[in-house]
Amino acid sequence: LGETVALMCNLSVYFEIHWLKISEGRLMALMVTSLKHTGELSVVWNYNETHFEGFMEMQTTGLRILHVSTSDLATYYCATSYQKRLDFDKGVQLYSKCDISFIYLFWLSACLDGPSLHYQVFAAVLSFGLLGMLLAVFVVHMKTRTKDVKNDEK
């Protein structure tokens, strides 16, 4: 989240490349990139031109999403149109590295690449608590065993 990502389309380049965004619980969105006479791609139709841009790299077209937000997390399909025919490529699923249950459980507000300080402190406290509990069980077991041995000797 917050980064720029590039989605690639593996279809032959025609005049227009269509990008279909499908996400659960939201309306579908359609973006169209068009090949300029200079050979560059430009986004000619979408709902946020400052957030999406078309590009071409080594004869492959793509869609760049700037500053990815949670509303961008979806499956994207590219398609080319040629003589009233629309060909689709495989979908590309854009998802976050964050695990929502992890965020909820440890009260984190953002995704981090490595374990955060909050997580490390929580893990240390949990480890010491577990170690203390095991020690208590061992002590109780040893005391009970000692009493049983003394009772057997009598």
Secondary structure as UniProt FT lines:
FT   STRAND          5..9
FT   STRAND          16..22
FT   TURN            24..25
FT   STRAND          29..35
FT   TURN            37..38
FT   STRAND          41..45
FT   TURN            49..51
FT   STRAND          52..57
FT   TURN            58..59
FT   STRAND          60..65
FT   HELIX           70..72
FT   STRAND          75..82
FT   TURN            83..84
FT   STRAND          85..88
FT   STRAND          92..93
FT   HELIX           100..106
FT   HELIX           117..153
//
